């Protein structure tokens, strides 16, 4: 019975160690994902600003080159470049979708991290409580075993003394 309790306590300690290692790995991964998502959001925001600035400047230009159109310039550069803004599905729209994807990734990962942390906290509480109960039960059984062994030893001594007295009387 004591060996079974000791084995159960060992199993609990092993489970706690594994859960802690898994939790630490998961936390590191989640923190890295959140940091990368934030960095990506910043990069996409900056890219959007550059593209919007380009479209704003190009709407006023009559040529893509920085020189005045020559007589042999292609016909396509005779009016301001508007990009694909009015048609939809342009680069800015694409970047906005990417930005929302990274924002959603950050939010989902943060929520997942919070849920995993809470689950780990509950597991650790229950495991530590179970371990403490088993250790307490083991200590009580060990004390009871010691008391019974002591009582047995006393009874054996008393039996030996009684047998000696009986042998002396006969």
N, C-alpha and C positions, 0 to 999 in steps of 0.2 A: 504494500500500500504506500509506504514511504518512497519506494523506488518509482512507483507510478507517478506520484506527485512531483518528484524531482524531475522526471522525464517531461511532464507537462509544463513545469516551470522552464525547463530548458527549451522546449518547443516555443513557448511564449516569448522568451528572450530572443530566440532566432527569428520569430515572426516580427518582433519589434525592430530588430536590427535591419531586416530586409525591407520593412515598410519605411523606415527612416532613410535608408539608402535610395529606395525608389522615389520617395518624396523629394529628397535633395536633388536627384537627377531631373525629375519632372519640373521642379521649381527653377532650376538653372535653364532648362530648355524653354520654359514659359517666359522667363525674364529676357532671355536672348531674343525670342520671337517678338516680344513687346518692343524691345529696343530697336530691332530691325524694322518693325512696322512704323515706329515713330520716325526713324531716319528716312524711310521710304516716303512717308507722308511729306516730310520736309522737302525731299528731293523733287517729288512730283509737284508740290506747290511752287517751287522755284522754277521748274520746267514750264509749268503753266504760265507763270509770269513772263518768262522769256518768249514763249510762243505768242501770248496775247500782245506783248510789246512788238514783236515782229509783225503780226497781222495789223496792228494799229499803224505802224510806220509804213508798211508795204501798201496800205490802202491809199496812201498819198503819193506813192511813187509811180512813175510811169515806166520804169524799167527795173529789172532785178539787179543790173550792174550799177556801179557807183559813177557812171559817166553819162553824159548826155547822149541821147540816141543819135546815132549817125544815120546818114541816108540809107546805108545798107543794113540797118538794124532789122531784125525780123518783124513781121507785121504783128505778131502776138504781143509785142510790148508797146503798143500804141495807146493803151488805157491803163489805169491803176490796177495793180494786182490785189484782188480781194481775197485770195485764198479760196477755201471751200466753205467759208462761214455761212452764207445763206442756204446752202444745200443740206446742212446738217451732217452728222457723222464725221466731223472734222477732228483734227488732232486735239483740240481743247476738250471736246466732248469725250474723246477717248481717255485723255488724262484725268478728267473728272471721274470717270468710271473706275479707273485705277486707284484714284485717291479714296473713293468710297470703299473699294475693296480692302485697301490697307487699313482704313479706319475701322471697318467691320472686323478685320482680322485682329486688330489690337483689342477691341472691345470683347470679342469672343474669347480671346486668350486670357484677358484679365479676369473675365467671369469664370472661366474654367479654372484658372489658378486659385481664385477665391474658393470655389467649390471643392477643389482638391485639398486645399489647406484645411478647410472645415472638416472634411471627411477624415483626413489624417489626424486631426485634433481629437475627433470622436473615437477613432480607432485606438489612439494612444491612451486616452482616458480609460476606455473599457479594458484594454490590455493590462495597463498598470493596476487597475482595480482587481482584475482577475488574478494577476500575479501576486498582489499583496494578500488576497484571500487564500490562495494556494500556499504561499509561504507561511501564513499564520496557521493554517490547518496543519501544515507539515510540522511546524514548531510545536503545536499542541500534541500531535501524535508522537513526536519524538520525546516530549516531556512525559507523556503517558507511558511510552515504552520504557523510558528510564525508570519511572516510578515502579512499573511492574517488574522490571529486572531487579530493582533494589528489593522489592517485596519478595521476589522469588529467592534471591540470595539470602535474605533474612530467614525465610521459611526453611531453606536448605540448612542453614547454620543451626536453626532451632531444632530441626529434625535430627541433625547429627548429634547435637547435645543431648536430646531426648533419648536417642538410640544408645549413646554412651552410658547415660544414667540407667537405662533399662538393662543394658548388658552388665553393668556393675551390680545391679540389684539381683540378678539371677545367679 
